[in-house]
Amino acid sequence: MWILIAAAAVLVLVVLGVVLLRKPRAPKGGYAGTRDIDDIPEVDGDTALEDRPVSTLERPESARGRLARLRGRLAKSNNVFGKGLLVLLSRERIDQDTWDEIEDTLLMADLGTDASLELVENLKKRVRVDGTKDPAELKSLLREEMLALVDPSLDRSLRTESAPGKPAVVLVVGVNGVGKTTTVGKLARVLVAEDKDVMLGAADTFRAAAADQLETWGARVGVPTVRSEQEGADPASVAYDAVTAGIQQEADVVLVDTAGRLQNKAGLMDQLGKVKRVIEKAAAVDEVLLVIDATTGQNGMTQAKVFAEAVDITGIVLTKLDGTAKGGIVVAIQRGLGVPVKLIGLGEGPDDLAPFNAEQFVDAIID
Ligand SMILES: Nc1nc2c(ncn2[C@@H]2O[C@H](COP(=O)(O)OP(=O)(O)OP(=O)(O)O)[C@@H](O)[C@H]2O)c(=O)[nH]1
């Protein structure tokens, strides 16, 4: 009997011991996190997960996503001018004063004198002949006439198709501060998003920081930059090195950034002409893009003419269109130079560069 009582007591003690010594169970769903960064266990010795280099490369936005987002931004800055025109056209009586106001509105939007007069004359004729009063009809009339000025028939495609054994070469020129380096960086992203192998050439050797800036843009998307460590190095030689490196590494496109900081027009002509000639010893230059700041108005037009004399421009990049209601500059520049606007910059963000599309541009202004 005593033996049985002793055995039962031992059993009770053992069970109690087991219960008391067991670790507390986590509540369902776990505890709220209380760890700090130092508690994160290291993966394989000394490399933490976040240190893996692949995760630092950015994936640029696709052209489709970019266009939809930037269309809104263009409308925000330029809609005022389009809406103003529609209000004037909808007046009960459109007299000469109203036509003068319409012309002023167009001039204020930097459309240029010739294009403004032409648009007013065409609108006058059509409003008189058709006797249009209906707002929807007036809008479609304005849309048609503006579209004719922006000219949807121009070839705005970027020549970035490589030839056998040779990359396509794009030379980017313009005065300092207009957004050249930023544009080269953004364009590299557009091309990377299209699965192209890109090489950058930092031929803006006036400022070491310009090459650093370009290199940073490239590194974000895994694109190499050819540069000189020497400030004031010969830009033509850096451009040549970039193109030959592009050939050796079988790149699809080489983008060459240049300096715009020259004391005089003759110096600029000599330098740009030389950069182009020296590149052509290695490969053909497919595009010469002139970058113009849309906020500079007539000044931008004067600059454009100087550059066009120095080198054959094949396309215009109009930057900072997000910060101005002067979208009419597109028409003035195309007419002045006879060269299409191919790309537009609509912000400082890395994916704020879009191909120019005449229909979308006019719709953003008047819709
Ligand atoms: N809002 C806005 N800012 C822009 C745009 N493009 C460039 N910028 C800004 O313009 C400034 C000048 O740009 P850069 O690319 O350094 O100009 P750059 O022509 O290379 O100048 P230099 O190297 O001095 O010759 C920067 O602050 C850019 O962020 C744009 O489309 N919109």
The ligand as an SDF file (V2000), in Angstrom:
LIG
                    3D

 32 34  0  0  0  0  0  0  0  0999 V2000
   11.8710   69.6690  -63.9600 N   0  0  0  0  0  0  0  0  0  0  0  0
   12.7570   69.1090  -64.7740 C   0  0  0  0  0  0  0  0  0  0  0  0
   14.0740   69.1930  -64.4890 N   0  0  0  0  0  0  0  0  0  0  0  0
   14.9540   68.6080  -65.3290 C   0  0  0  0  0  0  0  0  0  0  0  0
   14.5390   67.9200  -66.4990 C   0  0  0  0  0  0  0  0  0  0  0  0
   15.6550   67.4640  -67.1330 N   0  0  0  0  0  0  0  0  0  0  0  0
   16.7180   67.8550  -66.3870 C   0  0  0  0  0  0  0  0  0  0  0  0
   16.3150   68.5520  -65.2980 N   0  0  0  0  0  0  0  0  0  0  0  0
   17.1420   69.1710  -64.2530 C   0  0  0  0  0  0  0  0  0  0  0  0
   17.9960   70.1550  -64.8250 O   0  0  0  0  0  0  0  0  0  0  0  0
   19.1930   70.2690  -64.0770 C   0  0  0  0  0  0  0  0  0  0  0  0
   20.4030   70.2660  -65.0090 C   0  0  0  0  0  0  0  0  0  0  0  0
   20.5450   68.9790  -65.5720 O   0  0  0  0  0  0  0  0  0  0  0  0
   21.9400   68.3950  -66.1180 P   0  0  0  0  0  0  0  0  0  0  0  0
   21.6190   67.0820  -66.7260 O   0  0  0  0  0  0  0  0  0  0  0  0
   22.9980   68.4450  -65.0760 O   0  0  0  0  0  0  0  0  0  0  0  0
   22.2910   69.4630  -67.2400 O   0  0  0  0  0  0  0  0  0  0  0  0
   23.5260   69.4830  -68.2520 P   0  0  0  0  0  0  0  0  0  0  0  0
   23.0030   70.0670  -69.4980 O   0  0  0  0  0  0  0  0  0  0  0  0
   24.1620   68.1570  -68.3570 O   0  0  0  0  0  0  0  0  0  0  0  0
   24.4940   70.5070  -67.5290 O   0  0  0  0  0  0  0  0  0  0  0  0
   26.1230   70.5900  -67.5730 P   0  0  0  0  0  0  0  0  0  0  0  0
   26.6430   69.2410  -67.1480 O   0  0  0  0  0  0  0  0  0  0  0  0
   26.4220   71.6720  -66.5750 O   0  0  0  0  0  0  0  0  0  0  0  0
   26.4800   70.9470  -68.9790 O   0  0  0  0  0  0  0  0  0  0  0  0
   19.1730   69.1210  -63.0870 C   0  0  0  0  0  0  0  0  0  0  0  0
   18.7840   69.6140  -61.8250 O   0  0  0  0  0  0  0  0  0  0  0  0
   18.1010   68.1800  -63.6330 C   0  0  0  0  0  0  0  0  0  0  0  0
   17.4880   67.4170  -62.6300 O   0  0  0  0  0  0  0  0  0  0  0  0
   13.1140   67.8610  -66.7790 C   0  0  0  0  0  0  0  0  0  0  0  0
   12.6420   67.3120  -67.7780 O   0  0  0  0  0  0  0  0  0  0  0  0
   12.2840   68.4570  -65.8810 N   0  0  0  0  0  0  0  0  0  0  0  0
  1  2  1  0
  2  3  2  0
  2 32  1  0
  3  4  1  0
  4  5  2  0
  4  8  1  0
  5  6  1  0
  5 30  1  0
  6  7  2  0
  7  8  1  0
  8  9  1  0
  9 10  1  0
  9 28  1  0
 10 11  1  0
 11 12  1  0
 11 26  1  0
 12 13  1  0
 13 14  1  0
 14 15  2  0
 14 16  1  0
 14 17  1  0
 17 18  1  0
 18 19  2  0
 18 20  1  0
 18 21  1  0
 21 22  1  0
 22 23  2  0
 22 24  1  0
 22 25  1  0
 26 27  1  0
 26 28  1  0
 28 29  1  0
 30 31  2  0
 30 32  1  0
M  END
$$$$
